[in-house]
């Protein structure tokens, strides 16, 4: 029996006194793991951070885990479980999106303006207040591995024998002080087992300063009109980069439209709310429109899209972030041509009401995961997209929005398209 979590942490620290790996990083599973982890970090003179994870519960049975999500949009799926339970990818995505939102909320609450400490190549000690089923600890282990931890030790004061045995096969080392039998609940082994608040978690983290130079500060956010150098006259654009963006999506419109397109702006806001930066730009300068109207060939549009992407990639606000492209109408064809000509340009492409047939000879060379969104009432374009999907060289999906026409002007249809785009970019674009 432990007096409280701090007492348990001190005893756990004594058991870890012989830990010999250099520069350990102690990661607490919040909230209950923090008071246990603090004495461990102090005894080892180690850095302390939280490992914010959420297990993915099976629909209808949330305690049965089918995977985990963590920071940086890490998603770990147990595909054997998914197949055994006949769960569709969409069902998994819905659960993952909900839990990812909770991860984001907790990260913001616990760290404020700072990002997590880097795990790549680190010796990590994951600490919790106990193991019952061990599903949350398992989620933490899986996420830590995905984030690059080189050596993982799981340290807990108390746990069930079944959970300890199962997790021993997943980590390099398990330190568990007590494995009572029968084991019913973690709280039964503490005289005081009060729940912690988010404010208490923050207060504990502040007791252990973060000295690692690899702590990344949140990227500066930007929401402004910008000018993209191009020939003798720049292209007008609007760039939005939310704090700690997970990726950036470049919008390319069709003939007769521009960066002020209300449909593209609506989709952009949905993507921004999911943590993506967006760039909406005009394909033509004012002088060009005055001479030639809004007519621009697909190859020329693709070349300009790549020029804009190169300019964007050089900006400090988006340094290192993965990029995707959202194209509408003939702009979708330009996006596919650009993706074929420069496969490294975009990690994912979404087409809304697009004309991929205009990029027919480039389609077999498109390897970026591509989502084709078409209105159910846009019959001619729907047929063109079905034919195009068969020619695409990489992963692709065709989604039909019932009741939507070519412009998705029907009530409720554009939000459906935006939600589909958001899910696609969350799956294929997140950093």
C-alpha positions in Angstrom: 0.0 0.0 0.0 1.3 3.4 -1.0 0.4 6.6 0.9 -0.1 8.6 -2.3 1.4 8.9 -5.7 4.4 10.9 -4.5 5.3 8.1 -2.0 4.9 5.6 -4.9 7.2 7.8 -7.1 9.9 7.9 -4.4 9.9 4.2 -4.0 10.0 3.7 -7.7 12.9 6.1 -8.0 14.9 3.9 -5.5 14.3 0.9 -7.7 15.6 2.8 -10.7 18.7 4.0 -8.9 20.8 1.6 -11.0 19.5 2.9 -14.3 22.6 3.2 -16.4 21.5 4.6 -19.7 22.7 8.1 -20.5 20.5 11.2 -20.7 17.1 9.6 -19.9 13.8 11.3 -20.6 11.0 10.6 -18.1 7.6 10.6 -19.8 4.6 10.6 -17.5 1.2 9.4 -18.7 -1.2 12.2 -17.5 -2.8 12.8 -15.3 -2.1 10.3 -12.6 1.5 9.5 -13.8 2.8 13.0 -13.1 3.2 12.9 -9.3 4.8 9.5 -9.7 7.2 10.6 -12.4 8.4 13.8 -10.7 10.5 12.0 -8.0 11.8 9.6 -10.6 13.0 12.5 -12.8 14.6 14.3 -9.8 16.4 11.1 -8.6 17.8 10.5 -12.1 18.4 14.2 -12.9 16.4 13.6 -16.0 14.1 15.7 -18.1 10.4 15.4 -17.4 7.6 15.7 -19.9 4.2 14.2 -20.5 3.4 11.6 -23.1 -0.1 12.5 -24.2 -1.8 9.5 -25.7 -5.3 8.2 -26.1 -6.2 4.6 -26.8 -8.7 3.9 -29.7 -11.6 2.0 -28.3 -13.6 -0.3 -30.4 -17.0 1.2 -31.2 -19.5 -0.2 -28.7 -16.7 -1.5 -26.4 -14.4 1.5 -25.7 -12.3 -0.3 -23.2 -11.1 -2.8 -25.9 -8.3 -1.0 -27.7 -7.7 -1.3 -31.4 -4.9 1.2 -31.5 -3.7 4.6 -30.2 -3.2 8.2 -31.1 -0.6 10.6 -29.8 1.0 13.9 -30.5 2.2 15.0 -34.0 -0.8 13.1 -35.3 0.8 9.7 -34.7 -1.8 7.0 -35.2 -1.1 3.4 -34.5 -3.7 0.9 -35.6 -3.9 -2.8 -34.7 -5.0 -4.0 -38.2 -5.4 -7.6 -37.1 -8.0 -6.5 -34.5 -9.6 -4.2 -37.1 -10.0 -7.0 -39.6 -11.1 -9.5 -37.0 -13.9 -7.2 -35.9 -14.8 -6.2 -39.5 -14.3 -2.5 -38.8 -14.1 -0.2 -41.9 -11.3 2.4 -42.2 -14.0 5.1 -41.9 -15.2 3.7 -38.5 -11.6 3.7 -37.3 -11.1 7.3 -38.6 -14.1 8.6 -36.7 -12.7 7.2 -33.4 -9.2 8.5 -34.2 -10.5 12.0 -35.0 -12.4 12.2 -31.7 -9.4 11.0 -29.6 -7.0 13.2 -31.6 -9.1 16.2 -30.6 -8.7 15.2 -26.9 -5.0 14.8 -27.4 -4.7 18.3 -28.9 -6.8 19.7 -26.0 -4.6 18.2 -23.4 -1.4 19.2 -25.1 -2.5 22.8 -25.2 -3.6 22.7 -21.6 -0.4 21.1 -20.3 2.3 22.8 -22.4 0.8 26.1 -23.5 3.3 27.5 -26.0 5.9 24.7 -25.9 6.1 21.6 -28.0 7.1 18.2 -26.7 10.7 17.2 -26.0 12.3 15.2 -28.9 12.2 11.4 -28.5 14.3 10.5 -31.5 17.2 8.3 -30.3 16.4 8.9 -26.6 16.4 6.6 -23.6 12.8 6.9 -22.4 11.2 5.9 -19.1 7.4 5.9 -19.3 5.8 6.3 -15.9 2.2 5.7 -14.8 0.5 5.3 -11.4 -0.4 1.6 -12.1 -1.4 -1.0 -14.7 -4.9 -2.5 -14.6 -5.6 -3.6 -18.2 -2.4 -1.8 -19.3 -4.1 -0.5 -22.5 -3.2 3.2 -21.9 0.4 2.2 -21.1 0.5 0.1 -24.3 -0.8 3.1 -26.2 2.1 5.2 -24.7 4.7 2.6 -25.7 3.5 2.3 -29.2 3.4 6.1 -29.7 6.9 6.5 -28.1 8.3 3.9 -30.6 6.7 5.8 -33.5 8.2 9.0 -32.3 11.6 7.5 -32.4 12.5 6.4 -28.9 15.5 4.1 -29.0 15.1 2.4 -25.6 11.9 2.2 -23.7 11.5 1.3 -20.0 8.0 1.1 -18.4 8.0 2.0 -14.7 5.0 1.7 -12.5 4.5 1.2 -8.7 1.8 -1.5 -9.1 0.2 -3.6 -11.8 -1.7 -6.8 -12.6 0.5 -9.8 -13.5 -1.3 -10.2 -16.8 -0.6 -6.6 -17.9 3.0 -6.7 -16.8 3.6 -9.9 -18.7 2.0 -8.6 -21.9 3.8 -5.3 -21.8 7.2 -6.9 -21.1 7.1 -8.2 -24.6 6.7 -4.7 -26.0 9.4 -2.8 -24.1 13.0 -3.2 -23.3 12.5 -3.3 -19.6 9.6 -3.2 -17.1 10.0 -2.0 -13.5 6.9 -2.8 -11.4 7.2 -2.8 -7.6 4.1 -4.8 -6.8 2.0 -7.4 -8.7 -0.7 -8.3 -6.2 -3.1 -11.1 -6.9 -6.0 -10.8 -7.3 -5.7 -7.4 -8.8 -8.9 -5.3 -9.1 -8.1 -1.6 -9.4 -5.1 0.6 -9.2 -6.7 2.9 -6.6 -7.1 0.1 -4.1 -3.3 0.1 -3.6 -3.1 3.8 -2.5 -4.3 5.3 0.8 -4.9 8.6 -1.1 -5.8 8.4 -4.8 -7.4 11.7 -5.6 -8.0 12.7 -9.2 -5.7 15.4 -10.6 -6.8 18.5 -12.6 -5.1 19.9 -15.6 -3.9 22.8 -13.5 -2.2 20.4 -11.1 -0.5 18.7 -14.1 0.9 22.0 -15.2 2.1 22.9 -11.7 4.0 19.6 -11.5 5.6 20.1 -14.9 6.9 23.5 -13.8 8.7 22.0 -10.9 11.1 20.3 -13.4 12.5 22.9 -15.9 12.8 21.9 -19.5 16.5 22.4 -20.3 16.8 20.5 -23.6 17.8 22.7 -26.5 15.6 20.5 -28.7 12.4 22.0 -27.2 10.7 23.5 -30.2 8.6 26.6 -29.7 5.3 26.9 -31.4 5.5 28.2 -34.9 4.5 31.9 -35.3 0.9 32.0 -36.6 0.1 34.1 -39.6 -3.2 35.1 -41.2 -2.4 37.7 -43.9 -2.5 38.7 -47.5 0.9 38.1 -49.2 2.5 38.7 -52.5 4.2 35.9 -54.4 7.0 37.1 -56.7 6.3 36.2 -60.3 7.8 37.9 -63.3 7.1 41.6 -63.4 3.9 41.4 -61.3 3.4 39.3 -58.2 0.5 36.9 -57.6 -1.9 37.8 -54.9 -2.4 35.3 -52.1 -3.7 34.8 -48.6 -1.6 32.6 -46.2 -2.9 31.2 -42.9 -0.7 29.2 -40.6 -2.2 28.2 -37.2 0.1 27.7 -34.2 1.9 24.4 -34.3 0.5 23.5 -37.8 0.6 19.9 -38.8 0.9 20.6 -42.6 0.0 23.1 -45.2 -2.6 22.8 -48.0 -2.2 24.9 -51.2 -5.5 25.6 -53.0 -5.7 25.9 -56.7 -8.9 27.1 -58.3 -10.5 26.6 -61.7 -11.1 28.9 -64.6 -13.1 32.0 -63.6 -12.3 31.8 -59.9 -9.6 33.3 -57.6 -8.4 33.3 -54.0 -11.7 34.9 -52.9 -13.7 31.8 -53.9 -16.2 31.4 -51.0 -16.3 27.6 -51.5 -12.5 27.3 -51.2 -12.5 29.7 -48.3 -15.1 27.6 -46.5 -13.1 24.4 -47.0 -9.9 26.3 -45.9 -11.5 27.2 -42.6 -12.4 23.6 -41.9 -8.8 22.6 -42.6 -7.4 25.4 -40.4 -9.6 24.2 -37.5 -7.9 20.8 -37.9 -4.5 22.4 -37.5 -3.5 22.8 -41.2 -2.1 25.9 -42.8 -3.7 27.1 -46.0 -2.6 29.2 -49.0 -5.2 30.5 -51.5 -3.7 32.3 -54.4 -4.6 33.8 -57.8 -3.3 31.8 -60.7 -3.0 35.0 -62.9 -1.8 38.5 -62.4 -4.0 41.5 -63.0 -2.3 42.4 -66.2 -2.7 38.8 -67.6 -6.4 38.8 -66.8 -6.8 42.2 -68.5 -5.3 40.8 -71.7 -6.4 37.1 -71.8 -9.3 36.9 -69.3 -9.2 33.9 -67.0 -8.0 31.4 -69.5 -4.9 29.5 -68.5 -3.8 26.1 -69.8 -3.5 23.1 -67.4 0.3 22.8 -67.9 0.8 26.5 -67.3 -1.4 26.4 -64.2 0.6 23.4 -62.9 3.9 25.2 -63.5 2.6 28.2 -61.5 1.4 26.0 -58.8 4.8 24.5 -58.4 6.4 27.9 -58.4 4.1 29.0 -55.6 4.9 25.8 -53.7 8.6 26.4 -53.9 8.1 30.0 -52.6 5.9 28.7 -49.8 8.4 26.0 -48.8 11.1 28.6 -48.3 9.0 30.6 -45.8 10.1 30.2 -42.1 6.5 29.8 -41.0 6.1 26.5 -42.9 9.7 25.2 -42.7 9.7 21.4 -42.8 5.9 21.0 -42.9 4.5 18.5 -45.4 2.4 20.0 -48.2 -0.9 18.9 -49.8 -3.0 20.4 -52.6 -6.7 21.0 -52.9 -7.9 21.6 -56.4 -11.3 22.4 -57.8 -12.6 22.1 -61.3 -9.7 22.6 -63.8 -7.5 23.5 -60.8 -7.7 19.8 -59.8 -6.2 18.9 -63.1 -3.3 21.4 -62.5 -2.8 19.8 -59.1 -2.5 16.3 -60.6 -0.1 17.5 -63.4 2.1 19.1 -60.7 2.0 16.0 -58.6 3.0 13.9 -61.6 5.8 16.1 -62.7 7.2 16.6 -59.2 6.2 13.7 -56.9 8.0 15.3 -53.9 5.9 18.4 -54.1 2.7 17.1 -52.4 2.2 14.3 -50.0 -1.6 14.2 -50.7 -4.1 15.7 -53.2 -7.8 16.3 -52.9 -10.0 17.2 -55.9 -13.5 18.7 -55.5 -15.7 18.6 -58.5 -12.4 18.2 -60.5 -11.7 17.6 -64.1 -8.9 15.0 -63.9 -9.6 14.1 -67.5 -7.8 17.2 -68.4 -4.6 15.6 -66.9 -5.3 12.2 -68.5 -1.8 11.5 -69.8 -0.2 12.4 -66.4 -2.5 10.3 -64.2 -0.5 7.1 -64.2 2.5 9.0 -62.8 0.6 10.5 -59.9 1.7 8.6 -56.8 0.5 11.0 -54.1 -2.6 9.6 -52.3 -5.5 11.3 -54.1 -9.1 11.8 -53.0 -11.7 12.6 -55.7 -14.9 14.3 -54.4 -17.8 14.6 -56.8 -21.4 15.6 -56.5 -23.9 12.8 -57.0 -25.9 15.0 -59.4 -22.8 16.1 -61.4 -23.3 13.0 -63.7 -20.9 13.9 -66.5 -18.0 14.9 -64.2 -18.7 11.8 -62.0 -18.2 9.6 -65.0 -14.9 11.4 -65.9 -13.7 10.9 -62.3 -14.5 7.2 -62.4 -12.5 6.8 -65.5 -9.6 8.9 -64.1 -9.5 6.9 -60.8 -8.7 3.7 -62.8 -5.7 5.5 -64.3 -4.2 7.0 -61.2 -0.8 5.4 -60.3 -1.1 5.7 -56.5 -3.6 5.2 -53.7 -6.9 6.8 -54.6 -10.5 7.1 -53.3 -13.7 8.4 -55.0 -16.3 9.9 -52.7 -19.7 10.8 -54.0 -21.6 13.5 -52.1 -25.3 12.7 -52.5 -27.5 15.5 -53.7 -24.6 17.8 -54.7 -24.2 19.4 -58.1 -20.9 20.6 -59.7 -20.5 23.7 -57.4 -21.7 22.0 -54.1 -24.2 24.8 -53.7 -26.9 22.6 -52.3 -27.5 22.8 -48.5 -25.1 20.8 -46.4 -23.1 19.4 -49.4 -20.0 21.6 -49.1 -19.5 20.9 -45.4 -19.6 17.2 -46.3 -16.9 17.8 -49.0 -14.8 19.8 -46.5 -15.1 17.0 -43.9 -13.9 14.4 -46.4 -10.9 16.6 -47.4 -10.1 17.1 -43.7 -10.1 13.4 -43.0 -7.9 12.7 -46.1 -5.3 15.2 -45.1 -5.3 14.1 -41.5 -4.6 10.6 -42.7 -2.0 11.3 -45.4 -0.5 14.8 -44.7 0.0 15.3 -41.0 3.6 15.9 -40.0 
